[in-house]
Amino acid sequence: MMPDTPPPPTRADFRFFERLRVRWSEIDAQQIVFNGHYLAYLDTAVAGYWRAMAMPYHETMAGLQGDLYVKKATLEYHRSARYEDLLDIGMRCVQIGRSSMRFAAGVFRQDVLLVGGELVYVFADPATQTSRPVPARLREALQAFEAGEAMARVELGRWDTLAAPAGAIRTQVFVEEQGIPAEMEWDAADAGALHAVAYNRFDAPIATGRLLQPAPRVGQIGRMAVHQAVRGTRVGRQVLDALAQAAQARGDAELLLHAQTSAQAFYARAGFQPRGPVFEEAGIPHVEMVRALG
């Protein structure tokens, strides 16, 4: 007698999806996605899963003194994907054991399941690849994410208390990534500004920003920086909203900021409108953007 098998997954089984478009290089002689590429799709979705958890993978694993190694990967094919299909790769942590964790996966084209899958990872010592217990903080973060809890918190404070975490993110983003000279990044305004720092579930700083008051009832947000690994996860929006709420609470009627033009759409989604021509700061195109505070 055959053992009972679980039913195929549906979209409702997942709270996280990574969207991918089938590329020309991924189809085979039958003009469908080559079967082996689905494992790469799942691996890409796992990377997106860590990002959605506001968890820079390599830094987090180094802090936990371990790493995750694939123990088992299985796929069950139902239908085929074709060139230019938009696929949603669902990923869900369904079980955490002593040293392992099991993820269920589903590759969907709209609501149609194409491929189901399972990935089993083992947490292990990177030097010896011998298993270790899953750290409590990782276990708790995974459980919180699947429960729909927030993955980041924002702390407001002055420079004397937040200089180290805010400075670390700003150095990483502005000085190291964007090549802004360090002497241009730090100014006297830091001492009098209200700063915001977002921390993830591992208490690591992942985003920052500051709020000035250049004129009565006018707030100015600046030095907005988000860790590269967690961009697109709304962590930056959490920082922006926290600073906007602080400006409104002190009675500001208007918020302004100098947005890098590459980030203009981000601020537009938060209600900011461009004002005036594009200009350069530190060799990078910027535009002033403003938002009224009701």
C-alpha positions in Angstrom: 0.0 0.0 0.0 1.4 3.4 -1.0 2.0 5.9 1.8 -0.2 9.0 1.8 1.4 11.9 0.0 0.7 15.5 0.9 -1.5 17.5 -1.6 0.3 19.8 -4.1 0.9 23.3 -2.7 -1.4 26.2 -3.6 -0.6 29.9 -3.6 -2.5 30.3 -0.3 0.2 28.1 1.4 2.8 30.9 1.0 3.3 34.4 2.3 6.5 35.0 0.4 7.0 34.9 -3.4 9.9 35.8 -5.6 9.0 36.9 -9.1 11.1 35.7 -12.0 10.7 35.9 -15.8 11.8 33.0 -17.9 14.9 33.9 -19.9 15.9 32.6 -23.4 18.9 30.8 -22.0 16.6 28.7 -19.7 14.6 26.9 -22.3 15.6 23.7 -24.0 15.1 21.9 -27.3 11.5 21.3 -26.4 11.0 25.1 -26.0 10.2 24.7 -22.3 12.2 25.4 -19.2 14.9 22.8 -18.8 14.1 20.8 -15.7 17.3 21.6 -13.9 16.7 25.3 -13.9 13.9 25.0 -11.4 16.4 24.2 -8.7 18.1 27.6 -9.5 14.7 29.2 -9.3 14.2 27.8 -5.8 17.7 28.9 -4.8 17.0 32.4 -6.0 13.7 32.4 -4.0 15.6 31.4 -0.9 17.9 34.4 -1.3 14.8 36.6 -1.6 13.4 34.9 1.5 16.4 36.0 3.6 16.1 39.5 2.1 12.4 39.7 3.1 13.5 38.7 6.6 15.8 41.8 6.6 18.7 39.5 7.0 22.0 40.1 5.2 22.9 36.5 4.7 26.7 36.4 4.9 26.9 38.8 7.8 24.2 37.1 9.7 25.7 33.6 9.3 29.1 34.9 10.4 27.5 36.3 13.5 25.8 33.0 14.2 29.1 31.2 13.6 27.7 28.8 11.1 26.2 28.4 7.7 23.4 26.6 5.9 24.2 23.6 3.6 21.7 21.8 1.4 21.0 18.3 2.6 18.2 17.4 0.2 16.4 19.0 -2.8 13.4 17.4 -4.5 11.1 18.6 -7.3 7.8 17.4 -8.6 6.8 18.5 -12.1 3.2 19.2 -12.9 3.4 21.6 -16.0 6.0 23.4 -18.0 7.1 27.0 -18.0 7.9 28.7 -21.3 9.9 31.6 -22.5 8.8 35.0 -21.2 6.5 33.4 -18.5 6.2 35.4 -15.3 6.7 33.0 -12.5 6.1 33.4 -8.8 8.3 31.2 -6.6 6.6 30.6 -3.3 8.9 29.7 -0.3 7.9 28.7 3.2 9.8 27.3 6.2 7.6 24.4 7.3 9.8 22.7 9.9 12.8 23.5 12.1 14.5 20.5 13.7 17.6 20.4 16.0 20.1 21.2 13.3 18.0 21.2 10.1 15.2 23.2 8.5 12.8 22.2 5.8 11.3 24.6 3.2 8.4 23.9 0.9 8.4 25.6 -2.5 6.0 26.1 -5.3 6.5 27.5 -8.8 3.4 29.2 -10.0 2.2 30.9 -13.3 -0.6 33.0 -11.9 -2.6 30.5 -9.9 -1.3 27.4 -11.8 1.2 25.2 -10.0 4.0 24.2 -12.4 6.5 22.6 -10.0 6.4 21.7 -6.3 9.6 21.3 -4.3 11.3 20.8 -1.0 14.6 21.9 0.3 16.3 20.7 3.5 19.1 22.7 5.0 21.5 21.8 7.8 23.1 24.4 10.0 26.8 23.5 10.3 30.3 24.7 11.2 31.7 26.2 8.0 35.2 24.9 8.7 34.2 21.2 9.3 30.7 21.1 7.8 29.6 19.2 10.9 26.1 20.0 12.0 25.3 22.4 14.9 22.0 23.2 16.6 20.0 25.9 14.8 20.7 29.1 16.8 17.7 30.2 18.9 17.7 33.7 17.2 17.5 32.2 13.7 14.8 29.8 14.8 12.8 32.7 16.4 13.3 34.9 13.3 12.0 32.2 11.0 9.0 31.6 13.1 8.2 35.3 13.4 8.5 35.8 9.7 6.1 33.0 8.9 3.7 34.4 11.5 3.6 37.7 9.7 5.5 39.7 12.3 7.6 42.7 11.6 11.2 41.9 10.7 12.7 45.3 11.7 12.3 47.9 14.4 13.2 51.6 14.2 14.9 53.4 17.1 15.0 57.2 17.3 17.7 59.1 19.1 20.6 61.6 19.2 24.0 61.2 17.6 25.7 60.5 20.9 23.7 57.3 21.2 23.2 56.2 17.6 26.5 57.3 16.0 28.0 53.8 15.9 25.1 52.0 14.1 24.1 55.0 11.9 27.7 55.7 11.0 28.4 52.0 10.1 25.5 52.0 7.6 26.4 55.4 6.1 30.0 54.4 5.7 29.0 51.2 3.9 26.5 52.9 1.6 27.9 56.4 0.9 31.6 56.0 1.3 32.3 52.4 0.3 29.5 51.8 -2.2 28.9 55.2 -3.8 32.5 56.5 -3.4 31.6 59.7 -1.6 34.7 61.1 0.2 34.5 60.4 3.9 35.2 64.0 4.8 32.1 65.0 2.9 29.9 62.4 4.7 30.3 63.7 8.2 29.2 67.2 9.2 28.4 69.3 12.3 24.6 68.9 11.6 24.8 65.3 12.9 25.1 66.5 16.5 21.9 68.4 16.5 19.8 66.1 14.3 17.3 63.4 15.3 18.6 60.1 13.9 16.7 56.9 13.1 18.3 53.4 12.9 16.4 50.3 11.8 17.6 47.0 13.3 16.7 43.5 12.2 15.8 40.5 14.4 19.5 39.9 15.0 19.9 43.5 16.4 22.1 44.4 13.4 21.6 48.0 12.0 20.3 47.8 8.4 19.1 51.4 7.6 19.4 54.9 8.9 18.3 58.5 8.3 18.3 61.9 10.0 15.9 64.8 10.6 17.0 68.4 10.7 15.0 71.7 11.1 16.5 74.2 8.7 13.6 76.7 9.3 10.6 77.0 11.6 8.1 74.3 11.0 10.2 72.8 8.2 11.8 69.4 8.6 14.6 68.1 6.4 15.3 64.4 6.0 18.7 63.4 4.9 21.5 60.8 5.0 18.9 58.0 4.2 20.9 54.8 3.7 19.8 51.2 3.5 22.0 48.1 3.6 22.3 46.8 0.1 21.1 43.3 1.0 17.7 44.5 2.3 16.7 47.1 -0.3 13.2 46.7 -1.6 11.9 45.2 1.7 10.3 48.4 3.0 12.9 48.9 5.7 13.9 52.2 4.2 10.2 53.2 4.2 10.0 52.4 7.9 12.9 54.8 8.6 11.3 57.5 6.4 7.9 57.1 8.1 9.5 57.2 11.6 11.2 60.5 10.8 8.1 62.0 9.1 6.1 61.1 12.2 8.7 62.8 14.4 8.6 65.9 12.3 4.8 66.0 12.4 4.8 65.5 16.2 7.0 68.5 16.7 4.7 70.7 14.6 6.5 70.8 11.2 4.2 71.7 8.3 6.5 70.6 5.5 9.1 68.0 4.9 11.9 68.4 2.3 14.8 66.2 1.2 17.4 66.1 -1.4 16.8 62.8 -3.2 19.3 61.1 -5.4 17.5 60.9 -8.8 17.9 57.1 -8.7 15.7 57.0 -5.6 13.2 59.6 -6.7 10.5 56.9 -7.3 11.0 55.6 -3.7 10.2 59.0 -2.2 7.4 59.7 -4.7 5.6 56.5 -3.3 5.8 58.1 0.1 4.1 61.3 -1.1 7.0 63.5 -1.9 6.9 65.7 -5.0 9.9 67.2 -6.9 10.6 70.9 -6.7 13.1 72.7 -8.9 15.8 71.4 -11.3 18.2 68.5 -10.9 21.5 69.5 -9.2 24.6 67.8 -8.1 25.8 66.9 -4.6 29.0 65.0 -4.1 29.0 64.4 -7.9 25.6 62.6 -7.8 22.4 64.0 -9.4 19.8 65.1 -6.9 16.4 66.7 -6.9 14.7 68.5 -4.0 11.4 66.9 -3.0 8.7 68.1 -0.6 5.7 66.8 1.2 3.1 68.7 3.2 2.4 67.5 6.7 -1.3 67.6 7.7 
